[in-house]
Amino acid sequence: MNNTIISAKNLSLTFETNDGPVHALQDINLDIHKGEFVSFIGPSGCGKTTFLRVMADLEKPTGGEISVNGVSPEEARKSRAYGYVFQAAGLYPWRTIGGNIKLPLEIMGYSKAEQIERVSNVLKLVELDGFEKKFPWQLSGGMQQRASIARALAFDADILLMDEPFGALDEIVRDHLNEQLLDLWAKTHKTIAFVTHSIPEAVYLSTKIVVMSPRPGRIADVIESTLPSERPLSIRDSAEFIEIANRVRDGLREGHNA
């Protein structure tokens, strides 16, 4: 049985600009399998977010091919195969937290009863039950981002695409949300593609770490994590964790020198 969820073969993307072409991605070959947590790390402008946007059908590749759930990204988008979590929570200030989470369900035509049930379920998953009637401005940045994750989970897509969702948060909040995200992943068995600038975050969260080089974005290294699935934050002091982090750092350095 083929359990490949996302597959890129010789994938390239060049943006045409007034100053000439910008080669954002070049010859990307990668398979993401069902249930994996895959982090993408690399310097700013290396194409991490662009690659995520290609998966989501928000950008079109100019070379090679990519499939999501065995079909084109466009077909996957139309069949609601994934939820997308952006860098900013992007909650509508005039809607309650429940109203924000409900929005995709309203657009998709779910019944009122199912909307209520799904909102309740995902709020429990992200530990925000009881906050349904609050407005975004009444929540901290970390809570807003959890609400954004709940919205992406509301229609129960198998794939979660996350673009630096914790990048703007302070380290203590970020650590807590990393723990919660691992717990959420263990409960839901989603396939997660996660963009980050943080080496510790990438190593802590992932089953596979994709290290990308500066533009044109290429894959410098793919690291299969040997860490156990149970990961207390203290694992970051272990020799195994530090060894993986050093390999990520080496990959970033080599990518710069390539």
MIDOSE-1310 file (N, C-alpha, C; in nm, 2 decimals, decimal comma, always signed):
residues 258
mnnt	+0,08/-0,12/+0,00/+0,00/+0,00/+0,00/+0,09/+0,13/+0,00; +0,06/+0,22/-0,09/+0,14/+0,34/-0,10/+0,08/+0,44/+0,00; +0,16/+0,48/+0,10/+0,11/+0,58/+0,20/+0,17/+0,71/+0,18; +0,22/+0,74/+0,06/+0,27/+0,88/+0,03/+0,16/+0,97/+0,01
iisa	+0,16/+1,08/+0,09/+0,05/+1,18/+0,09/+0,09/+1,30/+0,00; +0,21/+1,35/+0,01/+0,26/+1,46/-0,07/+0,39/+1,41/-0,15; +0,39/+1,43/-0,28/+0,51/+1,38/-0,35/+0,55/+1,49/-0,45; +0,67/+1,54/-0,44/+0,72/+1,64/-0,54/+0,84/+1,57/-0,62
knls	+0,83/+1,59/-0,75/+0,94/+1,54/-0,84/+0,99/+1,65/-0,93; +1,12/+1,68/-0,91/+1,19/+1,78/-0,99/+1,11/+1,91/-0,99; +1,05/+1,95/-0,88/+0,96/+2,06/-0,87/+1,05/+2,19/-0,87; +1,00/+2,28/-0,96/+1,07/+2,42/-0,97/+0,96/+2,52/-0,97
ltfe	+1,00/+2,64/-0,93/+0,90/+2,75/-0,94/+0,99/+2,88/-0,96; +0,96/+2,95/-1,07/+1,03/+3,07/-1,10/+0,93/+3,18/-1,11; +0,95/+3,29/-1,03/+0,86/+3,41/-1,04/+0,92/+3,50/-1,14; +0,83/+3,55/-1,23/+0,88/+3,66/-1,32/+0,85/+3,79/-1,26
tndg	+0,96/+3,87/-1,25/+0,94/+4,01/-1,19/+1,00/+4,11/-1,28; +0,98/+4,24/-1,25/+1,03/+4,35/-1,33/+1,18/+4,35/-1,34; +1,24/+4,29/-1,24/+1,39/+4,29/-1,23/+1,44/+4,16/-1,29; +1,36/+4,08/-1,35/+1,40/+3,95/-1,40/+1,35/+3,84/-1,32
pvha	+1,38/+3,71/-1,37/+1,32/+3,60/-1,30/+1,38/+3,57/-1,16; +1,30/+3,53/-1,07/+1,34/+3,49/-0,93/+1,32/+3,34/-0,92; +1,43/+3,26/-0,90/+1,41/+3,11/-0,89/+1,39/+3,08/-0,74; +1,26/+3,06/-0,71/+1,22/+3,03/-0,57/+1,25/+2,89/-0,53
lqdi	+1,22/+2,80/-0,62/+1,24/+2,65/-0,59/+1,31/+2,59/-0,71; +1,40/+2,50/-0,69/+1,47/+2,43/-0,80/+1,49/+2,28/-0,77; +1,44/+2,20/-0,85/+1,46/+2,05/-0,85/+1,44/+1,99/-0,71; +1,32/+2,02/-0,66/+1,28/+1,96/-0,53/+1,22/+1,82/-0,55
nldi	+1,28/+1,73/-0,48/+1,23/+1,59/-0,48/+1,21/+1,55/-0,34; +1,08/+1,52/-0,30/+1,05/+1,49/-0,16/+0,92/+1,41/-0,16; +0,91/+1,31/-0,07/+0,79/+1,24/-0,04/+0,76/+1,26/+0,11; +0,63/+1,29/+0,14/+0,58/+1,30/+0,28/+0,48/+1,19/+0,29
hkge	+0,50/+1,11/+0,40/+0,41/+0,99/+0,41/+0,31/+1,01/+0,52; +0,21/+0,93/+0,51/+0,09/+0,95/+0,60/+0,13/+0,95/+0,75; +0,09/+1,05/+0,82/+0,11/+1,05/+0,96/+0,25/+1,11/+1,00; +0,33/+1,15/+0,90/+0,46/+1,22/+0,94/+0,44/+1,36/+0,98
fvsf	+0,53/+1,41/+1,06/+0,54/+1,55/+1,10/+0,67/+1,60/+1,04; +0,66/+1,67/+0,93/+0,78/+1,72/+0,85/+0,79/+1,87/+0,86; +0,91/+1,91/+0,92/+0,95/+2,05/+0,93/+1,04/+2,09/+0,81; +1,02/+2,21/+0,77/+1,10/+2,28/+0,67/+1,17/+2,39/+0,73
igps	+1,31/+2,39/+0,72/+1,39/+2,49/+0,79/+1,49/+2,54/+0,69; +1,52/+2,67/+0,69/+1,62/+2,73/+0,60/+1,62/+2,88/+0,62; +1,71/+2,95/+0,56/+1,72/+3,09/+0,57/+1,60/+3,16/+0,51; +1,57/+3,29/+0,55/+1,47/+3,37/+0,48/+1,49/+3,37/+0,33
gcgk	+1,38/+3,35/+0,26/+1,38/+3,36/+0,12/+1,42/+3,23/+0,05; +1,43/+3,12/+0,13/+1,48/+3,00/+0,06/+1,37/+2,91/+0,00; +1,24/+2,96/+0,01/+1,13/+2,89/-0,06/+1,05/+2,80/+0,03; +1,07/+2,80/+0,16/+1,00/+2,71/+0,25/+0,85/+2,74/+0,24
ttfl	+0,81/+2,87/+0,26/+0,67/+2,90/+0,25/+0,62/+2,88/+0,11; +0,70/+2,91/+0,01/+0,66/+2,89/-0,13/+0,62/+2,75/-0,15; +0,70/+2,66/-0,10/+0,68/+2,51/-0,12/+0,55/+2,48/-0,05; +0,52/+2,53/+0,07/+0,39/+2,50/+0,14/+0,28/+2,56/+0,05
rvma	+0,30/+2,67/+0,00/+0,19/+2,74/-0,08/+0,16/+2,66/-0,21; +0,27/+2,59/-0,27/+0,25/+2,51/-0,38/+0,16/+2,39/-0,35; +0,19/+2,33/-0,23/+0,11/+2,21/-0,18/-0,04/+2,25/-0,17; -0,06/+2,38/-0,12/-0,19/+2,43/-0,10/-0,26/+2,48/-0,22
dlek	-0,19/+2,48/-0,34/-0,25/+2,54/-0,46/-0,26/+2,69/-0,45; -0,18/+2,75/-0,37/-0,18/+2,90/-0,36/-0,07/+2,95/-0,46; +0,02/+2,87/-0,50/+0,12/+2,90/-0,61/+0,12/+2,79/-0,70; +0,15/+2,82/-0,83/+0,16/+2,71/-0,93/+0,31/+2,69/-0,97
ptgg	+0,35/+2,56/-0,97/+0,49/+2,54/-1,01/+0,51/+2,57/-1,15; +0,64/+2,60/-1,19/+0,67/+2,62/-1,33/+0,74/+2,51/-1,39; +0,78/+2,41/-1,31/+0,85/+2,29/-1,36/+0,83/+2,17/-1,27; +0,84/+2,05/-1,32/+0,83/+1,93/-1,24/+0,68/+1,91/-1,21
eisv	+0,66/+1,82/-1,11/+0,52/+1,79/-1,07/+0,51/+1,77/-0,92; +0,39/+1,78/-0,87/+0,36/+1,76/-0,73/+0,22/+1,70/-0,72; +0,20/+1,60/-0,63/+0,07/+1,55/-0,60/+0,04/+1,55/-0,45; -0,09/+1,57/-0,42/-0,13/+1,58/-0,28/-0,25/+1,48/-0,27
ngvs	-0,23/+1,37/-0,19/-0,33/+1,27/-0,18/-0,35/+1,20/-0,32; -0,24/+1,19/-0,40/-0,25/+1,12/-0,53/-0,31/+1,20/-0,64; -0,35/+1,33/-0,61/-0,41/+1,42/-0,71/-0,34/+1,55/-0,72; -0,37/+1,64/-0,81/-0,31/+1,77/-0,82/-0,34/+1,85/-0,70
peea	-0,26/+1,95/-0,66/-0,29/+2,04/-0,55/-0,43/+2,10/-0,57; -0,46/+2,14/-0,69/-0,59/+2,20/-0,72/-0,71/+2,11/-0,68; -0,70/+1,98/-0,72/-0,80/+1,88/-0,69/-0,81/+1,86/-0,54; -0,69/+1,85/-0,48/-0,68/+1,83/-0,33/-0,75/+1,95/-0,26
rksr	-0,72/+2,07/-0,31/-0,79/+2,19/-0,25/-0,94/+2,18/-0,26; -0,99/+2,15/-0,38/-1,13/+2,14/-0,40/-1,20/+2,03/-0,32; -1,12/+1,92/-0,29/-1,18/+1,82/-0,20/-1,15/+1,84/-0,05; -1,10/+1,96/-0,02/-1,07/+2,00/+0,12/-0,98/+1,90/+0,19
aygy	-0,87/+1,87/+0,13/-0,78/+1,77/+0,18/-0,69/+1,82/+0,29; -0,68/+1,95/+0,31/-0,59/+2,01/+0,40/-0,65/+2,13/+0,48; -0,60/+2,16/+0,60/-0,62/+2,28/+0,67/-0,49/+2,36/+0,66; -0,50/+2,49/+0,66/-0,38/+2,58/+0,65/-0,38/+2,68/+0,77
vfqa	-0,26/+2,68/+0,83/-0,25/+2,77/+0,95/-0,14/+2,87/+0,91; -0,17/+3,00/+0,90/-0,08/+3,11/+0,86/+0,00/+3,16/+0,97; +0,10/+3,24/+0,94/+0,19/+3,30/+1,04/+0,11/+3,38/+1,14; +0,02/+3,46/+1,09/-0,07/+3,54/+1,18/-0,20/+3,46/+1,20
agly	-0,26/+3,47/+1,32/-0,38/+3,39/+1,34/-0,49/+3,42/+1,24; -0,50/+3,55/+1,20/-0,60/+3,59/+1,09/-0,74/+3,57/+1,13; -0,77/+3,59/+1,26/-0,91/+3,58/+1,31/-0,99/+3,71/+1,28; -1,11/+3,70/+1,24/-1,19/+3,82/+1,22/-1,24/+3,88/+1,35
pwrt	-1,20/+4,01/+1,38/-1,22/+4,07/+1,51/-1,37/+4,08/+1,55; -1,46/+4,08/+1,45/-1,60/+4,10/+1,48/-1,67/+3,97/+1,50; -1,60/+3,86/+1,48/-1,66/+3,73/+1,51/-1,60/+3,67/+1,64; -1,69/+3,60/+1,71/-1,64/+3,53/+1,83/-1,54/+3,42/+1,79
iggn	-1,47/+3,36/+1,89/-1,38/+3,25/+1,86/-1,46/+3,14/+1,79; -1,58/+3,11/+1,85/-1,66/+3,00/+1,79/-1,70/+3,04/+1,65; -1,74/+3,17/+1,63/-1,78/+3,21/+1,50/-1,66/+3,21/+1,39; -1,54/+3,23/+1,44/-1,43/+3,22/+1,35/-1,40/+3,08/+1,31
iklp	-1,41/+2,99/+1,40/-1,39/+2,84/+1,38/-1,50/+2,79/+1,29; -1,62/+2,84/+1,30/-1,73/+2,80/+1,23/-1,73/+2,84/+1,08; -1,66/+2,94/+1,05/-1,66/+3,01/+0,92/-1,64/+2,91/+0,80; -1,53/+2,83/+0,80/-1,52/+2,73/+0,69/-1,63/+2,63/+0,69
leim	-1,69/+2,60/+0,80/-1,80/+2,50/+0,81/-1,92/+2,56/+0,74; -1,94/+2,69/+0,77/-2,06/+2,76/+0,71/-2,04/+2,76/+0,56; -1,92/+2,80/+0,51/-1,89/+2,81/+0,37/-1,91/+2,67/+0,30; -1,88/+2,56/+0,37/-1,89/+2,43/+0,32/-2,03/+2,37/+0,33
gysk	-2,12/+2,44/+0,40/-2,26/+2,40/+0,40/-2,29/+2,29/+0,51; -2,21/+2,28/+0,61/-2,24/+2,19/+0,72/-2,37/+2,24/+0,79; -2,45/+2,15/+0,84/-2,57/+2,18/+0,92/-2,53/+2,25/+1,05; -2,63/+2,33/+1,10/-2,60/+2,41/+1,22/-2,56/+2,31/+1,34
aeqi	-2,63/+2,20/+1,35/-2,60/+2,10/+1,45/-2,45/+2,05/+1,44; -2,41/+2,02/+1,32/-2,28/+1,97/+1,30/-2,17/+2,07/+1,32; -2,21/+2,20/+1,28/-2,11/+2,31/+1,31/-2,09/+2,32/+1,46; -2,19/+2,32/+1,54/-2,18/+2,33/+1,69/-2,10/+2,22/+1,74
ervs	-2,12/+2,09/+1,69/-2,05/+1,98/+1,74/-1,90/+1,98/+1,71; -1,87/+2,02/+1,59/-1,73/+2,03/+1,54/-1,66/+2,14/+1,61; -1,72/+2,25/+1,63/-1,66/+2,36/+1,70/-1,62/+2,32/+1,85; -1,72/+2,26/+1,91/-1,70/+2,21/+2,05/-1,58/+2,11/+2,05
nvlk	-1,58/+2,02/+1,96/-1,47/+1,91/+1,96/-1,33/+1,97/+1,94; -1,32/+2,07/+1,84/-1,18/+2,12/+1,81/-1,14/+2,22/+1,92; -1,23/+2,29/+1,99/-1,20/+2,37/+2,10/-1,14/+2,29/+2,21; -1,20/+2,17/+2,24/-1,14/+2,08/+2,34/-1,00/+2,03/+2,30
lvel	-0,99/+2,00/+2,17/-0,86/+1,95/+2,12/-0,74/+2,05/+2,15; -0,77/+2,18/+2,13/-0,67/+2,28/+2,15/-0,68/+2,35/+2,28; -0,75/+2,29/+2,37/-0,77/+2,33/+2,51/-0,82/+2,48/+2,52; -0,92/+2,51/+2,44/-0,99/+2,64/+2,45/-1,14/+2,63/+2,48
dgfe	-1,18/+2,51/+2,53/-1,32/+2,50/+2,56/-1,36/+2,60/+2,67; -1,47/+2,67/+2,65/-1,51/+2,77/+2,74/-1,48/+2,91/+2,69; -1,41/+2,92/+2,57/-1,37/+3,05/+2,51/-1,45/+3,08/+2,39; -1,55/+2,99/+2,36/-1,62/+3,00/+2,23/-1,68/+3,14/+2,21
kkfp	-1,73/+3,20/+2,32/-1,81/+3,33/+2,30/-1,71/+3,45/+2,32; -1,59/+3,43/+2,34/-1,49/+3,54/+2,35/-1,46/+3,59/+2,21; -1,41/+3,72/+2,21/-1,36/+3,77/+2,08/-1,21/+3,77/+2,08; -1,15/+3,76/+1,96/-1,01/+3,75/+1,95/-0,93/+3,84/+2,04
wqls	-0,97/+3,97/+2,05/-0,90/+4,07/+2,12/-0,89/+4,04/+2,27; -0,98/+3,95/+2,32/-0,99/+3,91/+2,46/-0,89/+3,79/+2,49; -0,82/+3,74/+2,39/-0,73/+3,63/+2,40/-0,59/+3,67/+2,38; -0,49/+3,60/+2,44/-0,35/+3,62/+2,42/-0,31/+3,58/+2,28
ggmq	-0,19/+3,62/+2,24/-0,14/+3,58/+2,10/-0,14/+3,43/+2,09; -0,09/+3,36/+2,19/-0,08/+3,21/+2,19/-0,22/+3,15/+2,18; -0,32/+3,20/+2,25/-0,46/+3,15/+2,24/-0,52/+3,17/+2,11; -0,49/+3,29/+2,05/-0,54/+3,32/+1,92/-0,49/+3,22/+1,81
qras	-0,36/+3,19/+1,83/-0,30/+3,09/+1,73/-0,36/+2,95/+1,75; -0,39/+2,92/+1,87/-0,46/+2,79/+1,90/-0,60/+2,79/+1,83; -0,67/+2,90/+1,84/-0,80/+2,91/+1,78/-0,78/+2,90/+1,62; -0,68/+2,96/+1,57/-0,65/+2,95/+1,43/-0,62/+2,80/+1,39
iara	-0,55/+2,72/+1,47/-0,53/+2,58/+1,45/-0,66/+2,51/+1,46; -0,75/+2,54/+1,55/-0,88/+2,48/+1,57/-0,96/+2,50/+1,44; -0,95/+2,62/+1,39/-1,03/+2,65/+1,26/-0,98/+2,56/+1,15; -0,85/+2,54/+1,14/-0,79/+2,45/+1,03/-0,83/+2,31/+1,05
lafd	-0,86/+2,27/+1,18/-0,89/+2,13/+1,21/-1,04/+2,11/+1,20; -1,12/+2,21/+1,19/-1,27/+2,20/+1,21/-1,33/+2,10/+1,11; -1,29/+2,10/+0,98/-1,35/+2,02/+0,89/-1,28/+1,89/+0,87; -1,18/+1,86/+0,96/-1,12/+1,73/+0,98/-1,04/+1,68/+0,85
adil	-0,97/+1,77/+0,79/-0,88/+1,73/+0,68/-0,77/+1,65/+0,74; -0,72/+1,56/+0,65/-0,61/+1,47/+0,70/-0,47/+1,54/+0,70; -0,46/+1,65/+0,63/-0,33/+1,72/+0,62/-0,34/+1,86/+0,68; -0,24/+1,89/+0,76/-0,23/+2,02/+0,82/-0,10/+2,09/+0,77
lmde	-0,12/+2,21/+0,70/-0,01/+2,28/+0,65/+0,01/+2,41/+0,74; +0,13/+2,42/+0,80/+0,15/+2,52/+0,90/+0,27/+2,61/+0,87; +0,24/+2,74/+0,85/+0,35/+2,83/+0,80/+0,40/+2,92/+0,92; +0,50/+2,87/+0,99/+0,56/+2,95/+1,10/+0,45/+3,00/+1,20
pfga	+0,36/+2,91/+1,25/+0,25/+2,95/+1,33/+0,29/+3,01/+1,46; +0,41/+2,98/+1,51/+0,45/+3,03/+1,65/+0,56/+3,13/+1,64; +0,60/+3,17/+1,52/+0,72/+3,26/+1,50/+0,71/+3,39/+1,57; +0,59/+3,44/+1,59/+0,58/+3,58/+1,65/+0,57/+3,57/+1,81
ldei	+0,56/+3,45/+1,86/+0,54/+3,43/+2,01/+0,66/+3,42/+2,09; +0,65/+3,46/+2,22/+0,77/+3,45/+2,30/+0,81/+3,31/+2,33; +0,93/+3,28/+2,38/+0,98/+3,15/+2,39/+0,90/+3,06/+2,48; +0,86/+3,11/+2,59/+0,78/+3,03/+2,69/+0,65/+2,99/+2,63
vrdh	+0,58/+3,08/+2,57/+0,45/+3,04/+2,50/+0,48/+2,94/+2,39; +0,58/+2,97/+2,31/+0,61/+2,88/+2,20/+0,64/+2,74/+2,25; +0,72/+2,73/+2,36/+0,75/+2,59/+2,41/+0,62/+2,52/+2,45; +0,53/+2,59/+2,51/+0,40/+2,53/+2,56/+0,32/+2,49/+2,44
lneq	+0,32/+2,57/+2,33/+0,24/+2,54/+2,21/+0,30/+2,42/+2,14; +0,44/+2,42/+2,14/+0,50/+2,30/+2,08/+0,46/+2,17/+2,15; +0,46/+2,17/+2,28/+0,41/+2,05/+2,35/+0,27/+2,02/+2,31; +0,18/+2,12/+2,31/+0,04/+2,10/+2,28/+0,02/+2,05/+2,13
lldl	+0,11/+2,10/+2,04/+0,09/+2,06/+1,90/+0,13/+1,91/+1,89; +0,24/+1,87/+1,96/+0,28/+1,72/+1,96/+0,16/+1,64/+2,01; +0,10/+1,68/+2,12/-0,01/+1,61/+2,18/-0,13/+1,60/+2,08; -0,16/+1,71/+2,02/-0,26/+1,72/+1,92/-0,23/+1,62/+1,80
wakt	-0,11/+1,62/+1,75/-0,07/+1,54/+1,64/-0,09/+1,39/+1,68; -0,05/+1,36/+1,81/-0,06/+1,22/+1,86/-0,21/+1,18/+1,86; -0,29/+1,27/+1,90/-0,44/+1,24/+1,91/-0,51/+1,23/+1,77; -0,46/+1,31/+1,68/-0,54/+1,32/+1,55/-0,48/+1,24/+1,44
hkti	-0,35/+1,20/+1,45/-0,27/+1,13/+1,34/-0,27/+1,20/+1,21; -0,28/+1,34/+1,21/-0,27/+1,42/+1,09/-0,13/+1,40/+1,03; -0,12/+1,43/+0,90/+0,01/+1,45/+0,83/+0,03/+1,60/+0,84; +0,15/+1,64/+0,90/+0,17/+1,78/+0,92/+0,30/+1,83/+0,84
afvt	+0,29/+1,93/+0,76/+0,40/+2,00/+0,70/+0,41/+2,14/+0,77; +0,53/+2,17/+0,83/+0,55/+2,28/+0,92/+0,67/+2,36/+0,89; +0,65/+2,49/+0,86/+0,76/+2,58/+0,83/+0,81/+2,65/+0,95; +0,94/+2,65/+0,98/+1,00/+2,72/+1,09/+1,14/+2,77/+1,06
hsip	+1,18/+2,88/+1,14/+1,31/+2,93/+1,14/+1,39/+2,87/+1,26; +1,33/+2,80/+1,35/+1,39/+2,76/+1,47/+1,44/+2,62/+1,47; +1,57/+2,60/+1,49/+1,63/+2,47/+1,49/+1,57/+2,38/+1,60; +1,57/+2,43/+1,73/+1,51/+2,35/+1,84/+1,37/+2,31/+1,81
eavy	+1,29/+2,40/+1,75/+1,15/+2,37/+1,72/+1,14/+2,26/+1,62; +1,22/+2,27/+1,51/+1,22/+2,17/+1,41/+1,26/+2,03/+1,46; +1,36/+2,03/+1,55/+1,41/+1,90/+1,60/+1,31/+1,84/+1,70; +1,25/+1,93/+1,78/+1,16/+1,88/+1,89/+1,03/+1,82/+1,83
lstk	+0,98/+1,89/+1,72/+0,85/+1,85/+1,67/+0,85/+1,73/+1,57; +0,96/+1,72/+1,50/+0,94/+1,65/+1,37/+0,98/+1,50/+1,37; +0,92/+1,43/+1,28/+0,97/+1,29/+1,25/+1,07/+1,30/+1,13; +1,06/+1,41/+1,06/+1,15/+1,43/+0,94/+1,18/+1,58/+0,93
ivvm	+1,31/+1,62/+0,91/+1,34/+1,76/+0,90/+1,40/+1,79/+0,76; +1,34/+1,88/+0,69/+1,39/+1,91/+0,55/+1,47/+2,04/+0,56; +1,60/+2,03/+0,54/+1,69/+2,15/+0,54/+1,70/+2,21/+0,40; +1,67/+2,34/+0,39/+1,67/+2,40/+0,26/+1,78/+2,51/+0,24
sprp	+1,83/+2,52/+0,12/+1,94/+2,61/+0,10/+1,89/+2,75/+0,05; +1,97/+2,85/+0,06/+1,92/+2,98/+0,01/+1,88/+2,98/-0,14; +1,81/+3,08/-0,18/+1,75/+3,08/-0,32/+1,86/+3,06/-0,42; +1,84/+2,98/-0,52/+1,71/+2,91/-0,55/+1,69/+2,79/-0,45
gria	+1,57/+2,78/-0,39/+1,55/+2,69/-0,28/+1,57/+2,54/-0,33; +1,67/+2,48/-0,27/+1,69/+2,34/-0,29/+1,69/+2,26/-0,16; +1,68/+2,13/-0,16/+1,69/+2,06/-0,04/+1,83/+2,02/-0,02; +1,88/+2,07/+0,10/+2,02/+2,05/+0,13/+2,04/+1,92/+0,21
dvie	+1,94/+1,88/+0,28/+1,94/+1,76/+0,36/+1,80/+1,72/+0,41; +1,78/+1,59/+0,42/+1,66/+1,54/+0,48/+1,70/+1,45/+0,60; +1,66/+1,48/+0,72/+1,70/+1,41/+0,84/+1,58/+1,34/+0,90; +1,59/+1,21/+0,91/+1,49/+1,13/+0,97/+1,52/+1,13/+1,12
stlp	+1,43/+1,18/+1,20/+1,45/+1,19/+1,35/+1,46/+1,05/+1,41; +1,55/+1,03/+1,50/+1,56/+0,91/+1,58/+1,50/+0,93/+1,72; +1,45/+1,04/+1,75/+1,39/+1,07/+1,88/+1,26/+0,99/+1,90; +1,24/+0,95/+2,03/+1,11/+0,87/+2,06/+0,99/+0,96/+2,04
serp	+0,87/+0,90/+2,02/+0,75/+0,98/+2,00/+0,71/+1,05/+2,13; +0,74/+1,00/+2,24/+0,72/+1,07/+2,37/+0,83/+1,17/+2,39; +0,80/+1,30/+2,39/+0,91/+1,40/+2,39/+0,88/+1,51/+2,49; +0,92/+1,49/+2,62/+0,91/+1,60/+2,71/+1,01/+1,71/+2,67
lsir	+0,98/+1,83/+2,71/+1,07/+1,94/+2,67/+1,22/+1,92/+2,71; +1,23/+1,84/+2,82/+1,37/+1,82/+2,87/+1,45/+1,73/+2,77; +1,39/+1,67/+2,67/+1,46/+1,59/+2,57/+1,56/+1,68/+2,50; +1,54/+1,81/+2,50/+1,62/+1,90/+2,42/+1,76/+1,91/+2,48
dsae	+1,78/+1,86/+2,61/+1,91/+1,85/+2,67/+1,99/+1,72/+2,64; +1,92/+1,63/+2,57/+1,98/+1,50/+2,55/+2,08/+1,50/+2,44; +2,18/+1,41/+2,45/+2,28/+1,40/+2,34/+2,23/+1,38/+2,21; +2,12/+1,30/+2,20/+2,06/+1,26/+2,07/+2,00/+1,39/+2,00
fiei	+1,93/+1,47/+2,09/+1,87/+1,59/+2,04/+1,97/+1,68/+1,98; +2,08/+1,70/+2,06/+2,19/+1,80/+2,03/+2,26/+1,75/+1,90; +2,27/+1,62/+1,88/+2,33/+1,56/+1,76/+2,25/+1,59/+1,64; +2,12/+1,58/+1,65/+2,03/+1,61/+1,53/+2,03/+1,76/+1,50
anrv	+2,03/+1,84/+1,61/+2,03/+1,99/+1,59/+2,16/+2,03/+1,52; +2,27/+1,96/+1,56/+2,40/+2,00/+1,49/+2,40/+1,96/+1,35; +2,33/+1,84/+1,31/+2,32/+1,80/+1,17/+2,24/+1,91/+1,09; +2,13/+1,96/+1,15/+2,05/+2,06/+1,09/+2,14/+2,18/+1,07
rdgl	+2,22/+2,22/+1,17/+2,30/+2,34/+1,16/+2,41/+2,32/+1,05; +2,46/+2,20/+1,04/+2,56/+2,17/+0,94/+2,50/+2,18/+0,80; +2,37/+2,13/+0,79/+2,30/+2,14/+0,66/+2,28/+2,28/+0,61; +2,24/+2,36/+0,71/+2,21/+2,51/+0,68/+2,34/+2,57/+0,64
regh	+2,45/+2,54/+0,70/+2,58/+2,60/+0,67/+2,63/+2,56/+0,53; +2,62/+2,42/+0,50/+2,66/+2,37/+0,37/+2,57/+2,43/+0,26; +2,44/+2,45/+0,29/+2,35/+2,51/+0,19/+2,39/+2,65/+0,16; +2,44/+2,72/+0,25/+2,49/+2,86/+0,23/+2,62/+2,86/+0,14
na	+2,70/+2,75/+0,16/+2,83/+2,75/+0,09/+2,82/+2,68/-0,05; +2,70/+2,62/-0,07/+2,69/+2,55/-0,20/+2,69/+2,64/-0,32
